[in-house]
Amino acid sequence: MSDEVILNAEVRERVGKGAARATRREGKVPAVIYGGKQAPLSISLEEKEITRQIHKPGFFSHLITVKVGKDKHTVLARDLQLHPLKDSPTHLDFLRVAKDAKIEVAVPVVFINEEKSPGLTRGGMLNIVRHEVELLCTANAIPEELEGDLTGLDIGDSLHISAFALPEGVTPTITDRDFTVATIAAPSAVKAEAAEAAEAAEAEAEDAEDEVEGDEDGEDESEE
């Protein structure tokens, strides 16, 4: 399960665009905590700390504790706005959650045992269809990641969600089909060679037909 992240924040007394710009000039990121049948709480966080956290894997699937004075809020990051040029955080939304509440969360997928995949060792390519999988689970039981085992997969094979070992009580949000997470695709070189071989075979077949037709024409002329 994912480790809990702790962030320290301060209450923002003023809200609005002007107040948000002033907060950012102080080296802080304006944010809001909402949900949980409570009033929204406007806060600010240190930009350096937020920048460090958002570049860690699974930021949106980690349970976060935001400390505001003596109060603690258990939240999930739900929306992050970035500066269009600097790519720095400009605003964050956090959703309050109870630790035993059922939530939907996107969990990253990683792949193991690539060296045990015949398709990959023969030059095939891992085509990742879903880098993340939406799961339904309790807030205190969010998987850190999902492991896809590539052992035995050959070119043309697919890895479906049913091949993943999900923790007890964790289910995909998509339940009406066994959806594909990744496939082993043929490399471009293999495809090109196959196409060239097919074209060569087709050309040989056409040449053979021409020779047969030529022989038949010659026989017809001799009979006349």
DRENTOR-886547 format. One record per atom (N, C-alpha, C): z negated, y negated, x negated. Coordinates in pm, whole numbers, padded with zeros to 5 digits, always signed. Atoms other than C-alpha are relative to their C-alpha. Layout:
# residues N
ZYX;...
END
This chain:
# residues 224
+00000+00118-00083;+00000+00000+00000;+00000-00125-00088;-00011+00123+00077;+00057-00357-00109;-00137-00060-00027;+00124+00068+00036;-00219-00548-00290;-00008-00132+00075;+00019+00125-00072;-00369-00844-00110;+00014-00118-00096;-00020+00122+00077;-00265-01186-00237;-00095-00106+00055;+00093+00105-00042;-00516-01473-00229;+00055-00135-00043;-00048+00135+00028;-00402-01837-00206;-00106-00100+00044;+00091+00109-00035;-00620-02147-00208;+00079-00116+00058;-00072+00108-00069;-00519-02427+00027;-00097-00109+00042;+00077+00113-00053;-00635-02763+00156;+00058-00039+00135;-00046+00047-00130;-00616-02902+00508;+00081-00128-00019;-00078+00125-00002;-00345-03165+00561;-00043-00080+00122;+00046+00085-00110;-00488-03446+00768;+00117-00066+00071;-00117+00066-00057;-00149-03609+00821;+00118+00097+00001;-00118-00084-00011;+00168-03436+00938;+00122-00089+00026;-00123+00076-00017;+00530-03540+00975;+00078-00006-00130;-00087+00001+00117;+00819-03597+00735;-00056-00086-00112;+00054+00087+00103;+00658-03888+00554;-00119+00061-00070;+00118-00065+00058;+00332-03702+00503;+00040+00120-00085;-00046-00116+00076;+00520-03391+00387;+00059-00043-00134;-00056+00050+00126;+00712-03593+00128;-00111-00044-00095;+00113+00042+00083;+00387-03743+00004;-00072+00120-00060;+00064-00123+00050;+00238-03394-00027;+00079+00059-00115;-00084-00056+00106;+00534-03277-00234;-00005-00086-00127;+00011+00087+00118;+00506-03581-00463;-00127+00028-00079;+00126-00036+00066;+00153-03462-00542;+00006+00138-00066;-00014-00132+00060;+00292-03129-00666;-00050+00112+00088;+00047-00101-00095;+00195-02942-00353;+00109+00030+00103;-00097-00044-00101;+00385-02755-00082;-00066-00006+00137;+00055-00001-00135;+00321-02835+00285;+00026+00134+00068;-00013-00129-00069;+00265-02530+00504;-00077-00006+00131;+00071-00009-00127;+00140-02427+00845;-00038+00145+00026;+00045-00132-00045;-00062-02129+00969;-00002-00003+00152;-00008-00002-00146;+00013-02032+01329;-00024+00142+00051;+00017-00131-00062;-00040-01747+01574;-00146+00038+00016;+00136-00050-00019;-00341-01537+01659;-00077-00072+00109;+00061+00072-00113;-00407-01739+01976;-00092-00113-00047;+00073+00115+00053;-00536-02027+01763;+00096-00116-00020;-00083+00118+00022;-00412-02380+01711;+00062+00006-00139;-00061+00005+00133;-00166-02429+01423;-00087-00082-00097;+00078+00068+00102;-00333-02535+01099;+00094-00047-00111;-00085+00057+00105;-00145-02770+00863;-00076+00000-00131;+00066-00013+00130;-00226-02702+00498;+00096-00040-00111;-00083+00019+00119;-00099-02768+00147;-00046+00096-00108;+00030-00095+00107;-00080-02532-00150;+00063-00051-00129;-00053+00040+00129;-00018-02578-00521;+00141+00056-00018;-00140-00044+00013;+00358-02567-00586;+00016+00104-00110;-00014-00096+00110;+00320-02383-00919;-00041+00141+00044;+00047-00131-00044;+00123-02102-00755;+00095+00062+00101;-00094-00051-00100;+00361-02071-00460;+00129+00044-00066;-00123-00037+00071;+00663-02069-00693;-00018+00133-00072;+00027-00127+00069;+00502-01788-00893;-00003+00116+00099;+00014-00108-00098;+00424-01585-00582;+00132+00037+00066;-00124-00030-00075;+00762-01618-00408;+00101+00075-00086;-00092-00073+00086;+00939-01473-00711;-00049+00141-00031;+00046-00137+00013;+00730-01158-00699;+00067+00086+00108;-00061-00087-00101;+00886-00858-00520;-00090+00015+00123;+00073-00028-00123;+00784-00816-00158;-00092-00110+00047;+00088+00110-00042;+00635-01161-00102;-00018-00001+00151;+00007+00006-00146;+00716-01140+00270;-00059+00126+00062;+00061-00121-00054;+00567-00792+00304;-00141+00022-00053;+00138-00007+00048;+00235-00859+00130;-00094-00066+00100;+00106+00063-00077;-00079-00929+00325;-00062-00109-00088;+00048+00114+00077;-00204-01271+00214;-00128-00055+00063;+00119+00070-00044;-00548-01428+00237;+00009-00145-00045;-00002+00143+00031;-00534-01806+00256;-00141-00055+00019;+00133+00059-00006;-00865-01972+00173;+00012-00151+00021;+00001+00143-00031;-00913-02313+00334;-00146-00041+00013;+00143+00029+00000;-01257-02441+00242;-00080+00129+00006;+00081-00121-00017;-01506-02181+00363;+00068+00104+00089;-00069-00090-00093;-01256-02024+00604;+00105+00084-00073;-00104-00088+00052;-01028-01730+00529;+00094+00039+00114;-00101-00036-00099;-00705-01658+00714;+00086+00113-00056;-00088-00111+00038;-00525-01323+00693;+00137-00025+00061;-00132+00042-00047;-00155-01400+00715;+00111+00080-00068;-00124-00044+00062;+00200-01292+00642;+00091-00120-00013;-00100+00106+00015;+00462-01529+00502;+00118+00031+00091;-00107-00024-00097;+00725-01571+00771;+00124-00084-00023;-00118+00084+00022;+00952-01857+00667;-00023-00086-00123;+00007+00079+00122;+01023-02029+00337;+00121-00091-00006;-00109+00097+00017;+01229-02345+00299;+00006-00043-00145;-00021+00036+00140;+01379-02431-00040;+00080-00128-00010;-00079+00120+00027;+01516-02754-00184;+00144+00042-00028;-00140-00045+00014;+01899-02734-00164;+00054-00008-00142;-00050+00014+00137;+01947-02842-00527;-00095+00061-00103;+00098-00047+00098;+01626-02760-00713;-00044+00144+00024;+00042-00136-00037;+01564-02429-00532;-00151+00017-00006;+00146-00004+00000;+01194-02517-00525;-00052+00005+00143;+00052-00010-00137;+00972-02444-00221;-00034-00138+00057;+00029+00128-00066;+00950-02733+00026;-00089+00017+00123;+00087-00024-00116;+00769-02571+00321;-00016+00149+00022;+00029-00141-00027;+00606-02242+00421;-00063+00014+00137;+00066-00038-00125;+00514-02083+00753;-00074+00131-00023;+00079-00122+00007;+00237-01825+00770;-00040+00043+00142;+00040-00056-00129;+00163-01596+01066;-00137+00066-00013;+00132-00066-00003;-00201-01506+01139;+00015+00141+00054;-00004-00138-00049;-00250-01133+01181;-00140+00060-00010;+00120-00083+00012;-00541-00904+01255;+00038+00121-00084;-00035-00106+00094;-00559-00630+00993;+00039+00130+00070;-00035-00122-00071;-00532-00358+01258;+00112-00024+00102;-00107+00032-00095;-00251-00532+01450;+00131+00062-00046;-00132-00053+00030;+00093-00372+01470;+00097-00116-00021;-00095+00106+00031;+00358-00589+01307;+00131+00059-00049;-00128-00037+00058;+00723-00573+01205;+00013-00068-00135;-00008+00055+00135;+00783-00620+00835;+00116+00065-00075;-00111-00051+00081;+01078-00583+00595;-00056+00048-00134;+00054-00059+00123;+00989-00349+00307;+00115+00034-00094;-00110-00027+00093;+01205-00328-00008;+00017+00149-00029;-00034-00139+00032;+01380-00003-00100;+00030+00010-00150;-00032-00030+00139;+01387+00139-00453;+00053+00144-00006;-00062-00132+00011;+01575+00445-00577;-00044+00066-00131;+00048-00076+00116;+01454+00717-00814;+00091+00120-00025;-00072-00122+00041;+01604+01015-01000;+00152-00018+00002;-00145+00021+00008;+01947+00860-01053;+00065+00101-00094;-00056-00094+00097;+01994+01094-01350;+00013+00141+00058;-00009-00131-00064;+01955+01390-01113;+00102+00002+00114;-00105+00006-00101;+02240+01280-00888;+00133+00040-00064;-00128-00040+00058;+02560+01474-00970;+00108-00106+00018;-00101+00102-00025;+02766+01198-00813;-00010-00116-00097;+00018+00113+00092;+02617+00926-01033;+00028+00041-00144;-00025-00045+00137;+02631+01133-01353;+00149+00021-00024;-00145-00015+00011;+03002+01188-01282;+00073-00134+00009;-00063+00132-00002;+03062+00815-01268;+00004-00067+00135;+00004+00062-00132;+03000+00749-00900;-00089-00123+00001;+00076+00124-00011;+02842+00426-00780;-00097+00008+00117;+00099+00006-00107;+02526+00373-00576;+00030-00121+00087;-00031+00107-00096;+02627+00171-00271;-00121-00017+00092;+00122+00024-00077;+02309+00022-00123;+00036-00071+00130;-00031+00057-00132;+02356-00039+00249;-00113-00091+00047;+00118+00078-00040;+02002-00166+00309;-00094-00016-00120;+00095+00027+00108;+01797-00332+00035;-00143-00005+00053;+00129+00001-00067;+01511-00362+00284;+00012+00077+00131;+00004-00071-00127;+01408-00158+00587;-00110-00062+00086;+00098+00056-00093;+01235-00309+00890;-00089+00113+00053;+00097-00101-00040;+00918-00112+00965;-00100-00057+00099;+00109+00035-00091;+00652-00115+01235;-00125+00070-00052;+00123-00059+00054;+00300-00066+01098;-00115-00098+00021;+00114+00091-00008;-00050-00210+01097;+00001-00091-00122;-00005+00100+00107;-00103-00520+00884;-00070+00047-00127;+00072-00047+00118;-00344-00337+00652;+00058+00129-00057;-00062-00124+00048;-00106-00044+00595;+00148-00022-00030;-00140+00030+00033;+00215-00213+00477;+00037+00070-00130;-00041-00065+00125;+00396+00007+00222;+00048-00104-00102;-00046+00089+00107;+00460-00162-00113;+00152+00005-00009;-00144-00021+00007;+00811-00015-00115;+00031+00138+00055;-00046-00132-00042;+01015+00280+00008;+00082+00061-00112;-00070-00068+00108;+01139+00534-00247;+00109+00090+00055;-00112-00086-00036;+01482+00688-00202;+00032+00094-00114;-00022-00101+00105;+01522+01013-00398;+00148+00039-00001;-00143-00027+00011;+01880+01056-00523;+00030+00139-00055;-00019-00134+00055;+01828+01411-00652;+00101+00080+00083;-00096-00088-00066;+02126+01634-00571;+00112-00069+00075;-00104+00069-00077;+02341+01365-00409;+00130-00009-00080;-00131+00002+00064;+02712+01391-00490;+00083-00112+00059;-00090+00103-00051;+03002+01154-00437;+00034+00030+00146;-00025-00016-00143;+03047+01100-00065;-00125+00028+00082;+00125-00026-00072;+02686+01186+00022;-00069-00130+00039;+00075+00116-00048;+02459+00948+00213;-00149+00031+00001;+00146-00012-00009;+02085+00886+00208;-00043-00072+00127;+00040+00056-00128;+01948+00835+00559;-00151-00026+00003;+00142+00036-00010;+01612+00697+00670;-00088+00124+00015;+00079-00123-00018;+01500+01052+00759;-00037+00063-00134;+00029-00057+00132;+01503+01133+00385;-00118-00070-00068;+00110+00075+00059;+01226+00880+00317;-00134+00049+00056;+00134-00042-00042;+00860+00985+00327;-00079-00125+00040;+00073+00117-00050;+00698+00720+00547;-00147+00035+00017;+00144-00026-00020;+00317+00689+00550;-00031+00023+00147;+00042-00027-00137;+00134+00805+00860;-00018-00132+00076;+00012+00119-00083;+00157+00551+01139;+00105-00106-00026;-00107+00095+00033;+00460+00376+00986;+00132+00055+00053;-00126-00044-00058;+00790+00395+01174;+00106-00108-00017;-00106+00101+00004;+01130+00225+01146;+00009-00071+00135;-00019+00071-00127;+01201-00042+01406;+00125+00051+00072;-00119-00063-00060;+01540+00127+01461;-00032+00147+00023;+00041-00137-00033;+01466+00453+01642;+00109+00080+00070;-00103-00070-00078;+01791+00540+01820;+00101+00074-00086;-00095-00071+00087;+01973+00675+01514;-00061+00017-00140;+00043-00026+00137;+01922+00816+01164;+00088-00084-00092;-00090+00095+00065;+02066+00510+00992;+00008+00023-00152;-00028-00017+00142;+02215+00507+00642;-00064-00112-00081;+00061+00098+00091;+02027+00336+00359;+00086-00018-00125;-00085+00009+00119;+02263+00417+00069;+00099+00115+00000;-00101-00105+00017;+02571+00620-00022;+00038+00009-00147;-00056-00016+00134;+02722+00759-00341;+00152-00012+00014;-00143+00027-00015;+03072+00612-00365;+00075+00040-00126;-00085-00032+00114;+03359+00720-00587;+00030-00128-00077;-00033+00120+00079;+03425+00479-00876;+00146-00037+00019;-00137+00049-00017;+03742+00270-00870;+00098+00082-00083;-00089-00076+00088;+03886+00466-01162;+00035+00135+00061;-00024-00130-00064;+03845+00797-00978;+00094-00016+00118;-00087+00025-00114;+04002+00650-00666;+00143-00026-00044;-00133+00033+00049;+04294+00513-00868;+00072+00126-00049;-00060-00124+00049;+04352+00849-01039;+00042+00089+00116;-00034-00082-00115;+04344+01026-00704;+00124-00054+00070;-00117+00061-00064;+04594+00778-00560;+00126+00026-00081;-00116-00026+00086;+04825+00819-00861;+00043+00145+00010;-00033-00142-00012;+04804+01196-00834;+00069+00029+00132;-00062-00019-00131;+04887+01180-00463;+00142-00053+00001;-00134+00058+00006;+05183+00952-00531;+00094+00088-00082;-00081-00088+00084;+05307+01182-00808;+00040+00126+00076;-00029-00120-00077;+05279+01486-00582;+00103-00028+00109;-00095+00037-00105;+05465+01304-00305;+00139-00020-00058;-00129+00022+00065;+05741+01202-00547;+00065+00133-00037;-00052-00132+00036;+05777+01560-00671;+00053+00072+00124;-00044-00065-00124;+05801+01684-00312;+00132-00058+00047;-00125+00064-00041;+06073+01430-00234;+00115+00043-00089;-00105-00045+00092;+06268+01529-00548;+00042+00142+00033;-00031-00139-00033;+06242+01894-00450;+00086+00008+00126;-00078+00002-00123;+06375+01816-00101;+00143-00046-00027;-00134+00050+00034;+06667+01620-00250;+00083+00109-00067;-00071-00107+00069;+06756+01913-00475;+00045+00107+00099;-00036-00101-00100;+06750+02155-00181;+00116-00048+00085;-00107+00055-00082;+06967+01925+00029;+00131-00005-00078;-00120+00003+00083;+07210+01887-00263;+00062+00138-00011;-00051-00137+00009;+07240+02265-00299;+00067+00040+00129;-00056-00037-00130;+07303+02305+00074;+00134-00070+00023;-00126+00073-00015;+07576+02037+00068;+00109+00067-00083;-00098-00066+00087;+07747+02214-00223;+00047+00130+00061;-00038-00127-00063;+07742+02546-00037;+00093-00025+00117;-00087+00031-00115;+07898+02383+00272;+00140-00031-00046;-00132+00039+00049;+08185+02236+00067;+00075+00122-00052;-00067-00119+00054;+08260+02571-00103;+00050+00089+00112;-00043-00084-00111;+08280+02746+00233;+00125-00057+00064;-00121+00059-00057;+08541+02496+00351;+00118+00031-00091;
END
